Amino acid sequence: MAQLTGAERAKYVQGMFAGIAGRYDLMNRLMTGGQDVRWRRYVIRQAQLPPGGSLLDIATGTGEIALEGLRQTPRLRAVGGDFTLEMMQAGRQRAERQAIRWVGADTLALPFPDDTFDAVTSGFLMRNVIDVPAAFREQTRVTRPGGRVVVLESSPPKKNALQPFIRFHLNFVIPTLGRLIAGHADAYRYLPESTQMFQEPESLAAIMRQVGLVEVSYRLFMFGTIAVHVGRKRGE
Ligand SMILES: C[S@@+](CC[C@H](N)C(=O)[O-])C[C@H]1O[C@@H](n2cnc3c(N)ncnc32)[C@H](O)[C@@H]1O
């Protein structure tokens, strides 16, 4: 389904996440051997949120990154936005996530004024969006001058000796877990498919620079299959 474009793709993505919302967090832990917790901690450290600051975690899903923001930052105002309500409903049921302000939002048209947040984070969003530069422009718009945009996303596996093992994990282990645990093999076939078709980390960094972010850098995890990109909005 990764070949779908425009509104059709957005609708497919929403339906897919609505279908797996209840098992989403458990699947993440199983697929990554618990490593995703470490990546989210790193995302929040890169956001450099001040005490009492504000965070928008867009495509928050069940609110995992927003929650990590609350853990690391005293008195943080954490907004979690997503266009799949079922994902946010699954997150809201968890007691420790009550402090998140949940908002229905599309990353291509964020319902916030310019320069609102100290940082905007996203996790596993960008390979789903129909217009990546537009998503970055919108995230940058709502970030205050000097604030940070931080992106956690999977990356296509590199051509090296590990590639067959990584492909086996992506194309066999993940869909099998998806079928057995989430009861939704399709969604977990989409994940490897969209990962393998997504931008190389350097191309994603180039798009961030094109939309005006500065000091753009990235770090790779998990044999180069996960990337965390960070850029700063000009000013201050
Ligand atoms: C793989 S989940 C990631 C959830 C969470 N960020 C995490 O790190 O676990 C992707 C989320 O992106 C959301 N999403 C995809 N496209 C979106 C868009 N255009 N605007 C807002 N949310 C979007 C989906 O609804 C889904 O909840």
The ligand as an SDF file (V2000), in Angstrom:
LIG
                    3D

 27 29  0  0  0  0  0  0  0  0999 V2000
    3.8140    4.4400   13.7810 C   0  0  0  0  0  0  0  0  0  0  0  0
    2.7200    5.4960   14.6390 S   0  0  0  0  0  0  0  0  0  0  0  0
    3.8180    6.3810   15.6950 C   0  0  0  0  0  0  0  0  0  0  0  0
    3.2660    6.7650   17.0300 C   0  0  0  0  0  0  0  0  0  0  0  0
    4.2540    7.4370   17.9780 C   0  0  0  0  0  0  0  0  0  0  0  0
    4.7630    8.6640   17.4210 N   0  0  0  0  0  0  0  0  0  0  0  0
    5.3980    6.5460   18.3460 C   0  0  0  0  0  0  0  0  0  0  0  0
    6.5500    6.9880   18.2910 O   0  0  0  0  0  0  0  0  0  0  0  0
    5.1590    5.4080   18.7240 O   0  0  0  0  0  0  0  0  0  0  0  0
    2.3980    6.6720   13.4100 C   0  0  0  0  0  0  0  0  0  0  0  0
    1.3150    7.6550   13.7760 C   0  0  0  0  0  0  0  0  0  0  0  0
    1.3360    8.6970   12.8140 O   0  0  0  0  0  0  0  0  0  0  0  0
    0.0050    9.1500   12.6540 C   0  0  0  0  0  0  0  0  0  0  0  0
   -0.0440    9.9350   11.4200 N   0  0  0  0  0  0  0  0  0  0  0  0
    0.2660    9.5200   10.1710 C   0  0  0  0  0  0  0  0  0  0  0  0
    0.1070   10.5380    9.2970 N   0  0  0  0  0  0  0  0  0  0  0  0
   -0.2920   11.6090   10.0280 C   0  0  0  0  0  0  0  0  0  0  0  0
   -0.6120   12.9520    9.6960 C   0  0  0  0  0  0  0  0  0  0  0  0
   -0.5840   13.3980    8.4340 N   0  0  0  0  0  0  0  0  0  0  0  0
   -0.9490   13.7940   10.6950 N   0  0  0  0  0  0  0  0  0  0  0  0
   -1.0210   13.3650   11.9810 C   0  0  0  0  0  0  0  0  0  0  0  0
   -0.7460   12.0940   12.3450 N   0  0  0  0  0  0  0  0  0  0  0  0
   -0.3890   11.2280   11.3810 C   0  0  0  0  0  0  0  0  0  0  0  0
   -0.7970    7.8710   12.6570 C   0  0  0  0  0  0  0  0  0  0  0  0
   -2.1420    8.1270   12.9140 O   0  0  0  0  0  0  0  0  0  0  0  0
   -0.0840    7.0840   13.7720 C   0  0  0  0  0  0  0  0  0  0  0  0
   -0.6960    7.2960   15.0230 O   0  0  0  0  0  0  0  0  0  0  0  0
  1  2  1  0
  2  3  1  0
  2 10  1  0
  3  4  1  0
  4  5  1  0
  5  6  1  0
  5  7  1  0
  7  8  2  0
  7  9  1  0
 10 11  1  0
 11 12  1  0
 11 26  1  0
 12 13  1  0
 13 14  1  0
 13 24  1  0
 14 15  1  0
 14 23  1  0
 15 16  2  0
 16 17  1  0
 17 18  1  0
 17 23  2  0
 18 19  1  0
 18 20  2  0
 20 21  1  0
 21 22  2  0
 22 23  1  0
 24 25  1  0
 24 26  1  0
 26 27  1  0
M  CHG  2   2   1   9  -1
M  END
$$$$
